[in-house]
Every structure is written in C-alpha cells, then in structure tokens.
Amino acid sequence: MLVKLKFRVLKTIRVMKEKYLAEMRNIWKSFGTVIALRGVDFCVRHNEIVGLVGDNGAGKSTLIKILSGVFPPDKGEIYINGNKIDIKNYSARKARELGIETVFQEKAIAENQTLWRNVFMGREIRSRFGFLKVKQMKQETEKLLKRIGLTSSAISSDLTTAKTLSGGEKQGLAIARALYFKANLIILDEPTIGLSLVETEKVLEFVGKIKEEGKSCIFITHNIYQVYPVADRFVILDRGKVVGEYYKKDLTLEELIEKLRMIAIGG
C-alpha cells in the first residue's frame, strides 16, 4: 500500500513539473463593449504543432497577438518555459527575445526587396564598426533557403525579389527567417488563406520543417482540412472561449469534423 502511495506521489510531482514552451491562463480581452476572449487557457508543448481552429471572430488572432506581445490582456497570466511574464512590460520585442516569432496574415514581407534583405531586415549582420556584412548575409540566406526547401534554380538570395515568389513561397521565406533567428515557437496566422491547393501543400511542407527542426508552431485557421495533416493537437475557439481540445492520435479527420459540427450547433 505504501509503495502504491509513493508511486502516485511521484507521478503527481512529474505532472506538476512539466514545463510548457508557452502557457496562457485565464486570458480575458475586450475592445470597448466587445469581449474578444473569455477566460482562455491555452498551452504549447515543446516540438508540438497546435492547430488553433475557429470561425472568423472566434478570438484566434487576438489570442496569439497577446501571446506575441502585440496586445496586453485585460486579465490573465502568461508563462514562457515555465517562467511567468511581466504583462506590463511585455512587448513584441520581448516575445522575440524569448523565442516567439509571428507571421501575421498581412505577412511582414517587403515585396520589392531581395530575399536576403527580407531575411535580415531590421536585424542586419554588422561589423564591429557598424558596416553591413552583405556578403555574409547573402550566403546565410542561400543556406537558409536550402534548409527550408526553397531550392528552385529560379530563386536567388541576391537577385530574386519577394514579389516574384508565390504565396506559399512567401510563407516559406517568413518561416525560414524565424528559424534563422532561433525561434522556438513560430505562430502562423491563417498561412494558407487565399492560396491554391498546390501552394497550400507547400506551406504544409514548410510547417513540417518546423517540426523536423525540433521547434513548435501554432497554426491558426478556420479550415480544419488544411491543418489536420500537420497538427499534433487541435484547440477549438468559439466566441472567445475554448470549446474543445483534441489530439490527432485520438480521432480521424471525419470524427473531428463531426465534433466541430456538434459544437457549431451547440451539441
């Protein structure tokens, strides 16, 4: 009996000591009279792809903008690697320092700039005297393009401008940039919206690269068909609340769609 008791205590301690890569507790956010988030609990584990799913207005983008330091929550707590964040001094810059990179719907890509300039924009490699190390940045970008799988002979770090890339390739460039700057968590806000089937498949391949690199990703979408192939876990938001959480290993796509249907009709 004593042995069993010790086992239970040890098991409980292990569970309590689990550190999430990112954790949000009881997050509330309002914009005027509109309540966007209502006590949301959300977490991401190390080397995990999380599909954050919900209709327009569910609160998905608001939640990740709080996690990435763009918005402060009205109430709640944020932990990164088990360390509590000072909400009052949290910012997008601080989130980056903690290894969180976000690719928003509007995509922070300079269309008329070359690829190497896009990768290092605002974070250029400089000499001790402040001069740009252009050659090194071009070489690093070439390595990065190969690392992420952008290996077309038509793509050059120095000659190709971002506007000539397809939608999927632009997402790949943004993901590559995040990986280069040592992001542990890459947040993709509706990365496949407006893309063709072929381009969507490219984006999913890039998300697979994140997993291969041992990093984590939040894939935000309203289309469960697109995120299901790459996600480990799904969190469903509806009108500012978490209404479902499922592991892919526990259910098929058809079963997940049925659960979403039941949620939609209030079942």
N, C-alpha and C positions, 0 to 999 in steps of 0.2 A: 504493500500500500504506500509505504514511504517512497519507494523507487518511482512509482507512478506519479506521485505528487511532485517529486523533483523534476521529472520529465516535463510535466505540464508547466512548471515554473520556468524552466529553461526555454521551452518552446515559446512561452509568452514573452520572455525577455528578447528573444531573437526577433519576434514580430515587431516589438516596440522599437528595436534598434534599427529597423530597416530605414534607410535614408533614400528618399525620393530625389531625383535630379531636380524636380521643381514640384512644389505643392502650394495650393491656394486653399484657404479655409474660410468659409462663411463670407464670401465676397458679395458685397452689395454695391450697386452703382445706379444713380439716377441722373437724368438730364432734364432738369425742370421738373415737370409733373410726371414724366415718363420713367418708370422703373425698368432699367435695362437688365439688371442682374439681381436675383433674389436669393441671397444666401448660398452661393455656389461653392461646392467643394470639388476640387479638380487636382489631379496629380499626373506626373510623367515619370516613369522609371528610367533607369539607365539603359541605353540601347533598345529603346522601345519606340515604335511608330503608333501614335494615337490618332485615330480618326475622330475629329470633333465635328459632329453632324447636327444639322438643324436647318429649318427653313429661314428665309430672309426675315430678320427681325428677332431671331431667337436669342441673340446676345453673343454669338460666337466671336465676332470681331471685337466687340467691347471687352470680352474676357481676355483675349490674347493681347490687346493693347494695354490692359492693366498689367499683365504678366511681363510685357516687354517695356514697361516704363513710360508709355505714352500718356496714359490716363492714371490718376490716382484713384483707388477705390474709396467709396464713402465709408466703408467699414470692411474689416476682414484682415487676414494675415497672409503673408507670402513667405515661403521658405525656399531657399536655393541650396541644394546639397545639405539640407538639414539645418542651415543657418537662417535665422529669422531676419527678414529685410526691414530696414527702417523705411516705412512707407513715405514719410515726409521728405526724405532725401533720395528717394528712388527716382530714376530717370532712364531714358533710352540709352544714354551713355553708360550709366551704371549697369544696366542689363547686359550691354555688350561686354563690359569688363568681366561680368560673371559668366560669360559664355552663351548668351542668348542672342540669336540673330533672327530677324523677322523679314520675310519677303511679303510685303503687302500687295493687295490687289493692284494698286497703282504702279507697282514694280519700280524700285529705285534704280532705273537703268537710264543712262544718258544716251539717247538714241544716236546722236551724231558723233559720239566719241568712239575711239577704237576699244578693243576688248581689254587691253592691258590698262588703259586709263579707267575703264569701268571697274575693274577689279580693285585697283588701288586708290580710287577716288576718295579723297579725304584722309587716307591712311598711307600716303606715299612712302616709299623707302628712300631715305636721305643719307647723305654722307655726314660725317661729324661736323662739316662746315655748312650743312643745310642744303647742299646741292642734290637734285633729284638723281637717283641711280636708275636711269631709264633702261639701260641695257639689262640690268638685273631684273627689273620689273617685267620686261618683255619675256625674258627667259622663264621666270617664275610662272607667268601666265600660260606659256606654252605647256609647261609641265602640268599645270592645273587643268588645262583643257583635256589633256590625255587622261589624267586621273579620274575626271568625271565622265569621260566617254565622248567628249566633243572632238572627234578625231577626223572630221571631214577634211579633205585636201583643200577645200574651198574656204576653210576657216583659218585665219591667221591672227595672232595676238596683236600684230602691228598694223596690218593692212585692212582687216575686217572691222567695219563699224557695226555697232549694236543693232542699228535699224535694218540691217540686211539679214539678221537672224530670224528664224521662225519664232512663234510664240513659245513653243516648247524649249527651244534652244536658249531663249532669254531666261526662262526659269532655270535651266541648267547652269547658265552663267552666274545667276544670283546664288544658287546653291553652292557652286564652286567657290565663289567669293567667301561665303560664310564658312565653308570648310577650311579655306586657307587661313582665315583669321581665328582658327581654333574654337569655333562654336561647338558647344556640347549639345545644344538644343536649337534646332532650326524650325522656325514657325512659318508655314506656308499658308497664306490666306487666299483660299479659292484659286489654287495654282492652275487648274485646268479649265477655268471658266472661259468660254468663247473659243476653245481650241477644238480642232478636228480630232477624230479618233486616233489618227496616226500621231499627232502632236501630243495628245493625252498619254499615249503609250510611252512616248519619250520622257515625259515628266515622271511617270511611274518608275521608269528605269533610273532616273536621277534620284528619286526617293529611295530606291533600292541601294544606291551607292551610299546614301547616308547611313543606312543600316550596316552595310559592309564596313564602313569606317568606324563602327562602334559608337556612333552618335545617336541622338534621339530626334524625333520630329513630331510636331503637331500638324496634321494635315486637315485644314478646315474646309468643309464642303457642305453643300446641300444635296449632293449626288452620291448616294451610298454605293452605286455601281462602280464609281471611279476609285473610291478609296478602299473598297473591300480587298482587292488583290494585294495591297501592300501593308495594311494596318495589322497590328497585333491586338489592338483593343479599340472599342468604339465607345464614345461618350456622347449621349444624345441630349441636346439642349432644346427646350421649348418654352418660349415666353419668359426667358430669364432664369429658368430652373433646370437642373439636371433631372431628366425623367427616365433615364436608362443608361446602363453601363454593361457592356458585353465583351467577352474575349472571343476572338475569331475561332480559336480552337474548340469552343463550346457550341458553335452553331454554324450552319451553312448560310450562304447568301440568301436563299429563299426563306429560311427561318428568321433571319434578321429583318428582311423586308416585311414579313408578317408582323413582327414585333413593332416595327415602325408604323405600320398601318393601324395596329391596335392603339398605339399611342396617339396617333392623329385623330382617331375617332373617340378618344377618351376611354378606351377599354383597358 
